[in-house]
Amino acid sequence: MDPTTDNAGSTGDPGGARASLEALRAEIAKAVVGQDPAVTGLVVALLCRGHVLLEGVPGVAKTLLVRALASALELDTKRVQFTPDLMPSDVTGSLVYDARTAEFSFQPGPVFTHLLLADEINRTPPKTQSSLLEAMEERQVTVDGTPRPLPDPFLVAATQNPVEYEGTYPLPEAQLDRFLLKLTIPLPSRQDEIDVVTRHAEGFNPRDLRAAGIRPVASAADLEAARAAVAKTTVSPEITAYVVDICRTTRESPSLTLGVSPRGATALLATARAWAWLTGRDYVTPDDVKALALPTLRHRVQLRPEAEMEGVTADSVITAILAHVPVPR
């Protein structure tokens, strides 16, 4: 499929939906260089109706990535800069008194969008962090006892900075578990960085994605058709047992104080299923599970302090577990 083809009017058939979602990579690459794994992770999260935690140092195009994805999918997006003085109502919205009618009316907050970029979520107090919990889990916001549904699709892409921890409020395990994936955004390779700087020297403006040539290549109908197709992707009992064995092994690891919960096991099965469908198959293989294990599980485990001091990481523990757990034939 030509990635420049406008597919916003697609009928939403599963085959066309897969081609459209695959075209996202080429379209987003017009603005973001060398972040294919992050693009794939965001698409997997949309297919699974999940949310994503993006971690990377400042200046690696986390915000641009989300904005480019929204443009290529023709979805609304809003950004909230999380700060220590941000209130829950600044995210969810609040009741506002109208002097002309002498009544209160609801003023929606930025959470009422398709793609919400929660920038530096660990810089705001727990009360404001938790204001996202209902929105993420229930896909609604309750103000003054009245539930208000959020748009569909709805995805929270929350960023956090892996450095400068002073004055931050680390996300508690219960809230981390609400994120389907944790994606790390690395610094670009030398050639990718040369490409980035060259683009800017030639006049690229990250605030004007239309000028960069990004056009819608997939639609909400494509996404809905893709979700229906993913739900029909076959999962054998052996694959289900394999996922459970991986997660149970994390609970026995001497390097961890906290292993993966049953919610994490269902998340790994869901992401592997979405990845299998994206790669063109209607069944899940052990390789699909391995491919999504790190981004799905790395934020659901907690290292022992002594292991952390020895340089052990969550990724290294999960990688060792993947090598240890028997693979079904």
Secondary structure, DSSP 8 states (H G I E B T S, - for coil): --TTS--TT----HHHHHHHHHHHHHHHTTTS-S-HHHHHHHHHHHHTT--EEEE--TTSSHHHHHHHHHHHHT--EEEEE--TT--HHHHHEEEEEETTTTEEEEEE-TTSSSEEEEETGGGS-HHHHHHHHHHHHHSEEEETTEEEE--SS-EEEEEE-SS--TT-----HHHHTT-SEEEE-----HHHHHHHHHHHHTT--TT-TTTTT------HHHHHHHHHHHHTSB--HHHHHHHHHHHHHHTT-TTEEE---HHHHHHHHHHHHHHHHHTT-SB--HHHHHHHHHHHHTTS-EE-HHHHHTT--HHHHHHHHHHHS----
